[in-house]
């Protein structure tokens, strides 16, 4: 069994990529209310700050800051994924392995995370989250995509409303090329 090494920073900020098992699915946007309910429930039990979030049809990106003394993002993601899966109907394909382990086939088993090093790294990842709908061709600019924290960030004064058109945001953010 591989050993996954995760850099845990208590009270730190993290960037996440979480992906559905079926990359052709639009389940996350179809069932966004179920995702929001799951996140709200987990935040009530295990608080964290959402600094940026975008939900695309088959994956999501988020930047969170955890409370001081807390580095347990894994439990939060497990509960969010489990809560979402329990709120949406059955019917997804399940491998023999998942059937044997009595697992749903909604999510990829793991997620990708990165502990953010400094304010520049944080800002770059928040920009990436907000630009992602444009990058994937589901919106012409960041404002157009309704499943994002971008509009909230504009109202807060972090961005002008016209930010995030077709210019590229460079970097390796945990997605496979061509995704």
ABEGO torsion letter per residue (X at the ends): XBBBBBBBBBGBBBBBBBBBABAABAAAAAAAAAAAAAAAAAAAABBBBBABBBBBAABBBBBBBBBBGBABAAAAAAAAAAAAAAABBBGBBBBAAAAAAGBBAABBABBBBBBBABAAAAAAAAAAAAAAAAAAGABABAAABABBAAAAAAAAGABBAABGBABBBBEBAGBBBGX
